[in-house]
């Protein structure tokens, strides 16, 4: 897996914060405009 650029890393940290606050993967996906699978993949990275 390649290194994440700075913006993507900030996105991943934001996803984690939203998820810990109780947002579901699909809610985060809707808010960010990304596919739920992408959000789930990024959450698994941390």
C-alpha distance matrix in Angstrom:
0.0 3.8 6.8 8.9 12.4 15.4 16.7 13.7 13.6 17.4 17.0 14.9 17.6 20.2 19.0 19.2 22.7 23.9 22.8 24.5 27.5 27.8 26.3 25.0 21.7 23.9 25.8 22.8 21.7 25.3 25.5 22.4 22.8 19.4 19.1 19.4 16.4 14.2 15.9 15.6 11.8 11.8 14.5 12.8 10.1 13.1
3.8 0.0 3.8 6.4 9.3 12.6 14.3 11.9 12.1 15.8 16.0 14.5 17.1 19.7 19.1 19.6 22.7 24.2 23.6 25.3 28.1 28.8 27.2 26.2 22.9 25.0 26.5 23.2 22.1 25.5 25.4 22.0 22.5 19.4 19.8 20.6 18.1 15.2 16.9 17.3 13.7 12.8 15.8 14.9 11.7 14.2
6.8 3.8 0.0 3.8 6.5 9.4 11.7 9.8 9.3 13.0 13.9 12.6 14.7 17.5 17.5 17.9 20.7 22.5 22.3 23.7 26.4 27.6 26.1 25.6 22.7 24.9 25.9 22.4 21.8 25.1 24.3 21.0 22.0 19.4 20.3 21.0 19.1 15.8 16.7 17.6 14.3 12.4 15.2 14.9 11.4 12.9
8.9 6.4 3.8 0.0 3.8 6.5 8.1 6.0 6.0 9.6 10.2 9.5 11.8 14.2 14.5 15.3 17.9 19.4 19.7 21.3 23.6 24.9 23.2 23.0 20.1 22.2 22.9 19.2 18.7 21.8 20.8 17.4 18.7 16.3 17.8 18.6 17.2 13.6 14.2 15.7 12.9 10.4 13.3 13.9 10.6 12.0
12.4 9.3 6.5 3.8 0.0 3.8 5.7 5.4 6.3 8.8 10.1 10.7 12.5 14.4 15.4 16.8 18.7 20.2 21.1 22.8 24.6 26.2 24.3 24.5 21.8 23.5 23.7 20.0 19.5 22.2 20.8 17.2 18.6 16.8 18.9 20.2 19.3 15.6 15.9 18.1 15.7 12.9 15.8 17.0 13.9 14.8
15.4 12.6 9.4 6.5 3.8 0.0 3.8 5.5 5.1 6.3 8.7 9.9 10.7 12.5 14.3 15.5 16.8 18.6 20.0 21.3 22.8 24.8 23.2 24.0 21.7 23.5 23.2 19.4 19.5 21.9 19.9 16.7 18.7 17.5 20.0 21.0 20.7 17.0 16.5 18.9 17.1 13.8 16.0 17.8 14.8 14.8
16.7 14.3 11.7 8.1 5.7 3.8 0.0 3.8 5.4 5.1 6.3 8.8 10.0 10.6 12.4 14.4 15.4 16.6 18.4 20.1 21.1 22.9 20.9 21.7 19.5 20.9 20.3 16.5 16.5 18.6 16.5 13.2 15.2 14.4 17.3 18.6 18.8 15.1 14.5 17.4 16.2 12.9 15.2 17.6 15.2 15.4
13.7 11.9 9.8 6.0 5.4 5.5 3.8 0.0 3.8 5.4 4.9 6.2 8.7 9.7 10.4 12.4 14.3 15.2 16.3 18.4 19.9 21.2 19.1 19.3 16.7 18.3 18.3 14.6 14.3 16.9 15.4 12.0 13.7 12.1 14.5 15.5 15.3 11.6 11.3 13.9 12.5 9.3 12.0 14.1 11.9 12.6
13.6 12.1 9.3 6.0 6.3 5.1 5.4 3.8 0.0 3.8 5.3 5.0 6.3 8.6 9.8 10.7 12.5 14.3 15.3 16.6 18.5 20.2 18.7 19.3 17.1 19.3 19.2 15.4 15.9 18.7 17.0 14.0 16.4 14.7 16.8 17.1 16.7 13.3 12.2 14.2 12.8 9.1 11.0 12.9 10.3 10.1
17.4 15.8 13.0 9.6 8.8 6.3 5.1 5.4 3.8 0.0 3.8 5.4 5.1 6.2 8.6 9.9 10.6 12.3 14.2 15.4 16.6 18.7 17.2 18.5 16.8 18.8 17.9 14.1 15.2 17.5 15.1 12.5 15.4 14.6 17.2 17.4 17.9 14.6 12.9 15.3 14.8 11.0 12.1 14.9 12.9 12.0
17.0 16.0 13.9 10.2 10.1 8.7 6.3 4.9 5.3 3.8 0.0 3.8 5.4 5.0 6.1 8.6 9.8 10.5 12.1 14.2 15.2 16.7 14.7 15.5 13.5 15.2 14.5 10.7 11.4 13.8 11.7 9.0 11.8 10.9 13.5 13.8 14.6 11.3 9.5 12.4 12.3 8.8 10.1 13.3 12.1 11.8
14.9 14.5 12.6 9.5 10.7 9.9 8.8 6.2 5.0 5.4 3.8 0.0 3.8 5.4 5.0 6.3 8.7 9.9 10.4 12.3 14.2 15.5 13.9 14.3 12.2 14.7 14.6 10.9 11.8 14.9 13.4 11.0 13.7 11.9 13.6 13.0 13.2 10.3 8.1 10.0 9.6 5.9 6.8 9.7 8.5 8.1
17.6 17.1 14.7 11.8 12.5 10.7 10.0 8.7 6.3 5.1 5.4 3.8 0.0 3.8 5.4 5.1 6.3 8.7 9.8 10.6 12.4 14.5 13.6 14.9 13.7 16.5 15.6 12.1 14.0 16.7 14.6 12.9 16.1 14.9 16.8 15.8 16.4 13.8 11.1 12.7 12.7 9.1 8.5 11.5 10.3 8.5
20.2 19.7 17.5 14.2 14.4 12.5 10.6 9.7 8.6 6.2 5.0 5.4 3.8 0.0 3.8 5.4 5.1 6.2 8.5 9.9 10.6 12.6 11.2 13.0 12.2 14.4 12.9 9.4 11.7 13.8 11.3 10.1 13.6 13.2 15.5 14.6 16.0 13.6 10.6 12.8 13.7 10.4 9.8 13.3 13.0 11.5
19.0 19.1 17.5 14.5 15.4 14.3 12.4 10.4 9.8 8.6 6.1 5.0 5.4 3.8 0.0 3.8 5.5 5.2 6.0 8.5 9.8 10.8 8.9 9.9 8.6 11.1 10.2 6.7 9.0 11.7 10.1 9.0 12.2 11.1 12.6 11.2 12.6 10.7 7.3 9.2 10.7 7.9 6.8 10.6 11.1 10.3
19.2 19.6 17.9 15.3 16.8 15.5 14.4 12.4 10.7 9.9 8.6 6.3 5.1 5.4 3.8 0.0 3.8 5.5 5.0 6.1 8.5 9.9 9.4 10.6 9.9 13.2 12.5 9.6 12.2 14.9 13.5 12.8 15.9 14.5 15.6 13.6 14.4 12.9 9.5 10.0 11.4 8.6 6.2 9.4 10.0 8.1
22.7 22.7 20.7 17.9 18.7 16.8 15.4 14.3 12.5 10.6 9.8 8.7 6.3 5.1 5.5 3.8 0.0 3.8 5.4 5.2 6.2 8.8 8.9 11.3 11.7 14.5 12.8 10.3 13.5 15.5 13.3 13.3 16.8 16.3 17.8 16.0 17.4 16.0 12.4 13.3 15.0 12.2 10.0 13.2 13.7 11.4
23.9 24.2 22.5 19.4 20.2 18.6 16.6 15.2 14.3 12.3 10.5 9.9 8.7 6.2 5.2 5.5 3.8 0.0 3.8 5.5 5.0 6.5 5.5 8.2 9.1 11.3 9.2 7.1 10.7 12.3 10.3 11.1 14.4 14.3 15.7 13.7 15.8 14.8 11.1 12.3 14.8 12.6 10.4 13.9 15.1 13.6
22.8 23.6 22.3 19.7 21.1 20.0 18.4 16.3 15.3 14.2 12.1 10.4 9.8 8.5 6.0 5.0 5.4 3.8 0.0 3.8 5.3 5.2 4.8 6.2 7.1 10.2 9.2 7.6 10.9 13.0 12.1 12.8 15.6 14.7 15.2 12.5 14.2 13.8 10.1 10.1 12.9 11.3 8.4 11.4 13.4 12.0
24.5 25.3 23.7 21.3 22.8 21.3 20.1 18.4 16.6 15.4 14.2 12.3 10.6 9.9 8.5 6.1 5.2 5.5 3.8 0.0 3.8 5.3 7.2 9.2 10.7 13.8 12.6 11.3 14.6 16.6 15.3 16.1 19.1 18.3 18.9 16.2 17.6 17.2 13.5 13.2 15.5 13.8 10.4 12.9 14.6 12.4
27.5 28.1 26.4 23.6 24.6 22.8 21.1 19.9 18.5 16.6 15.2 14.2 12.4 10.6 9.8 8.5 6.2 5.0 5.3 3.8 0.0 3.8 6.0 9.2 11.6 13.9 11.7 11.0 14.7 15.8 14.2 15.7 18.9 18.8 19.8 17.2 19.3 18.9 15.1 15.4 18.2 16.3 13.4 16.3 17.9 15.8
27.8 28.8 27.6 24.9 26.2 24.8 22.9 21.2 20.2 18.7 16.7 15.5 14.5 12.6 10.8 9.9 8.8 6.5 5.2 5.3 3.8 0.0 3.8 6.4 9.5 11.5 9.7 10.1 13.5 14.5 13.7 15.7 18.3 18.1 18.4 15.5 17.7 18.1 14.4 14.2 17.5 16.4 13.3 16.0 18.3 16.8
26.3 27.2 26.1 23.2 24.3 23.2 20.9 19.1 18.7 17.2 14.7 13.9 13.6 11.2 8.9 9.4 8.9 5.5 4.8 7.2 6.0 3.8 0.0 3.8 6.6 8.1 6.0 6.5 9.9 10.7 10.2 12.2 14.6 14.6 15.0 12.3 14.9 15.2 11.7 12.1 15.5 14.6 12.1 15.2 17.5 16.6
25.0 26.2 25.6 23.0 24.5 24.0 21.7 19.3 19.3 18.5 15.5 14.3 14.9 13.0 9.9 10.6 11.3 8.2 6.2 9.2 9.2 6.4 3.8 0.0 3.8 5.4 5.1 6.3 8.6 9.9 10.7 12.4 14.0 13.3 12.8 9.6 12.1 13.2 10.0 9.8 13.5 13.5 11.2 13.7 16.5 16.4
21.7 22.9 22.7 20.1 21.8 21.7 19.5 16.7 17.1 16.8 13.5 12.2 13.7 12.2 8.6 9.9 11.7 9.1 7.1 10.7 11.6 9.5 6.6 3.8 0.0 3.8 5.5 5.2 6.2 8.7 10.0 10.6 11.8 10.3 9.4 6.1 8.4 9.4 6.4 6.4 10.1 10.4 8.8 11.3 14.0 14.6
23.9 25.0 24.9 22.2 23.5 23.5 20.9 18.3 19.3 18.8 15.2 14.7 16.5 14.4 11.1 13.2 14.5 11.3 10.2 13.8 13.9 11.5 8.1 5.4 3.8 0.0 3.8 5.4 4.9 6.2 8.6 9.9 10.1 9.3 8.2 5.4 8.8 10.3 8.2 8.9 12.4 13.0 12.2 14.6 17.2 18.1
25.8 26.5 25.9 22.9 23.7 23.2 20.3 18.3 19.2 17.9 14.5 14.6 15.6 12.9 10.2 12.5 12.8 9.2 9.2 12.6 11.7 9.7 6.0 5.1 5.5 3.8 0.0 3.8 5.4 5.2 6.2 8.6 9.8 10.2 10.5 8.5 12.0 12.6 9.9 11.3 14.7 14.4 13.3 16.4 18.6 18.8
22.8 23.2 22.4 19.2 20.0 19.4 16.5 14.6 15.4 14.1 10.7 10.9 12.1 9.4 6.7 9.6 10.3 7.1 7.6 11.3 11.0 10.1 6.5 6.3 5.2 5.4 3.8 0.0 3.8 5.5 5.1 6.1 8.3 8.2 9.3 7.7 10.8 10.4 7.2 9.5 12.4 11.4 10.6 14.0 15.7 15.9
21.7 22.1 21.8 18.7 19.5 19.5 16.5 14.3 15.9 15.2 11.4 11.8 14.0 11.7 9.0 12.2 13.5 10.7 10.9 14.6 14.7 13.5 9.9 8.6 6.2 4.9 5.4 3.8 0.0 3.8 5.5 5.3 5.6 4.9 5.7 5.0 8.5 8.1 6.2 8.9 11.5 11.2 11.5 14.4 16.0 17.1
25.3 25.5 25.1 21.8 22.2 21.9 18.6 16.9 18.7 17.5 13.8 14.9 16.7 13.8 11.7 14.9 15.5 12.3 13.0 16.6 15.8 14.5 10.7 9.9 8.7 6.2 5.2 5.5 3.8 0.0 3.8 5.6 5.2 6.8 8.0 8.0 11.7 11.6 10.0 12.6 15.3 14.9 15.1 18.2 19.8 20.6
25.5 25.4 24.3 20.8 20.8 19.9 16.5 15.4 17.0 15.1 11.7 13.4 14.6 11.3 10.1 13.5 13.3 10.3 12.1 15.3 14.2 13.7 10.2 10.7 10.0 8.6 6.2 5.1 5.5 3.8 0.0 3.8 5.8 8.0 10.4 10.5 13.9 13.0 10.8 13.8 16.2 15.0 15.0 18.5 19.7 19.9
22.4 22.0 21.0 17.4 17.2 16.7 13.2 12.0 14.0 12.5 9.0 11.0 12.9 10.1 9.0 12.8 13.3 11.1 12.8 16.1 15.7 15.7 12.2 12.4 10.6 9.9 8.6 6.1 5.3 5.6 3.8 0.0 3.8 5.5 8.7 9.7 12.5 10.6 9.0 12.6 14.2 12.7 13.6 17.0 17.5 18.2
22.8 22.5 22.0 18.7 18.6 18.7 15.2 13.7 16.4 15.4 11.8 13.7 16.1 13.6 12.2 15.9 16.8 14.4 15.6 19.1 18.9 18.3 14.6 14.0 11.8 10.1 9.8 8.3 5.6 5.2 5.8 3.8 0.0 3.8 6.9 9.0 11.7 10.3 9.9 13.3 14.8 14.1 15.5 18.5 19.2 20.4
19.4 19.4 19.4 16.3 16.8 17.5 14.4 12.1 14.7 14.6 10.9 11.9 14.9 13.2 11.1 14.5 16.3 14.3 14.7 18.3 18.8 18.1 14.6 13.3 10.3 9.3 10.2 8.2 4.9 6.8 8.0 5.5 3.8 0.0 3.8 6.3 8.3 6.6 6.9 10.2 11.3 11.0 12.8 15.4 16.1 17.8
19.1 19.8 20.3 17.8 18.9 20.0 17.3 14.5 16.8 17.2 13.5 13.6 16.8 15.5 12.6 15.6 17.8 15.7 15.2 18.9 19.8 18.4 15.0 12.8 9.4 8.2 10.5 9.3 5.7 8.0 10.4 8.7 6.9 3.8 0.0 3.8 5.4 5.3 6.6 8.8 10.0 11.0 12.7 14.5 15.9 18.1
19.4 20.6 21.0 18.6 20.2 21.0 18.6 15.5 17.1 17.4 13.8 13.0 15.8 14.6 11.2 13.6 16.0 13.7 12.5 16.2 17.2 15.5 12.3 9.6 6.1 5.4 8.5 7.7 5.0 8.0 10.5 9.7 9.0 6.3 3.8 0.0 3.8 5.4 5.1 6.1 8.6 9.9 10.5 12.3 14.4 16.3
16.4 18.1 19.1 17.2 19.3 20.7 18.8 15.3 16.7 17.9 14.6 13.2 16.4 16.0 12.6 14.4 17.4 15.8 14.2 17.6 19.3 17.7 14.9 12.1 8.4 8.8 12.0 10.8 8.5 11.7 13.9 12.5 11.7 8.3 5.4 3.8 0.0 3.8 5.4 5.0 6.1 8.6 9.8 10.5 12.6 15.1
14.2 15.2 15.8 13.6 15.6 17.0 15.1 11.6 13.3 14.6 11.3 10.3 13.8 13.6 10.7 12.9 16.0 14.8 13.8 17.2 18.9 18.1 15.2 13.2 9.4 10.3 12.6 10.4 8.1 11.6 13.0 10.6 10.3 6.6 5.3 5.4 3.8 0.0 3.8 5.4 5.0 6.2 8.6 9.9 10.8 13.4
15.9 16.9 16.7 14.2 15.9 16.5 14.5 11.3 12.2 12.9 9.5 8.1 11.1 10.6 7.3 9.5 12.4 11.1 10.1 13.5 15.1 14.4 11.7 10.0 6.4 8.2 9.9 7.2 6.2 10.0 10.8 9.0 9.9 6.9 6.6 5.1 5.4 3.8 0.0 3.8 5.4 5.2 6.2 8.6 10.0 11.7
15.6 17.3 17.6 15.7 18.1 18.9 17.4 13.9 14.2 15.3 12.4 10.0 12.7 12.8 9.2 10.0 13.3 12.3 10.1 13.2 15.4 14.2 12.1 9.8 6.4 8.9 11.3 9.5 8.9 12.6 13.8 12.6 13.3 10.2 8.8 6.1 5.0 5.4 3.8 0.0 3.8 5.5 5.1 6.2 8.8 10.7
11.8 13.7 14.3 12.9 15.7 17.1 16.2 12.5 12.8 14.8 12.3 9.6 12.7 13.7 10.7 11.4 15.0 14.8 12.9 15.5 18.2 17.5 15.5 13.5 10.1 12.4 14.7 12.4 11.5 15.3 16.2 14.2 14.8 11.3 10.0 8.6 6.1 5.0 5.4 3.8 0.0 3.8 5.5 5.2 6.5 9.5
11.8 12.8 12.4 10.4 12.9 13.8 12.9 9.3 9.1 11.0 8.8 5.9 9.1 10.4 7.9 8.6 12.2 12.6 11.3 13.8 16.3 16.4 14.6 13.5 10.4 13.0 14.4 11.4 11.2 14.9 15.0 12.7 14.1 11.0 11.0 9.9 8.6 6.2 5.2 5.5 3.8 0.0 3.8 5.3 5.1 7.3
14.5 15.8 15.2 13.3 15.8 16.0 15.2 12.0 11.0 12.1 10.1 6.8 8.5 9.8 6.8 6.2 10.0 10.4 8.4 10.4 13.4 13.3 12.1 11.2 8.8 12.2 13.3 10.6 11.5 15.1 15.0 13.6 15.5 12.8 12.7 10.5 9.8 8.6 6.2 5.1 5.5 3.8 0.0 3.8 5.4 6.0
12.8 14.9 14.9 13.9 17.0 17.8 17.6 14.1 12.9 14.9 13.3 9.7 11.5 13.3 10.6 9.4 13.2 13.9 11.4 12.9 16.3 16.0 15.2 13.7 11.3 14.6 16.4 14.0 14.4 18.2 18.5 17.0 18.5 15.4 14.5 12.3 10.5 9.9 8.6 6.2 5.2 5.3 3.8 0.0 3.8 5.6
10.1 11.7 11.4 10.6 13.9 14.8 15.2 11.9 10.3 12.9 12.1 8.5 10.3 13.0 11.1 10.0 13.7 15.1 13.4 14.6 17.9 18.3 17.5 16.5 14.0 17.2 18.6 15.7 16.0 19.8 19.7 17.5 19.2 16.1 15.9 14.4 12.6 10.8 10.0 8.8 6.5 5.1 5.4 3.8 0.0 3.8
13.1 14.2 12.9 12.0 14.8 14.8 15.4 12.6 10.1 12.0 11.8 8.1 8.5 11.5 10.3 8.1 11.4 13.6 12.0 12.4 15.8 16.8 16.6 16.4 14.6 18.1 18.8 15.9 17.1 20.6 19.9 18.2 20.4 17.8 18.1 16.3 15.1 13.4 11.7 10.7 9.5 7.3 6.0 5.6 3.8 0.0
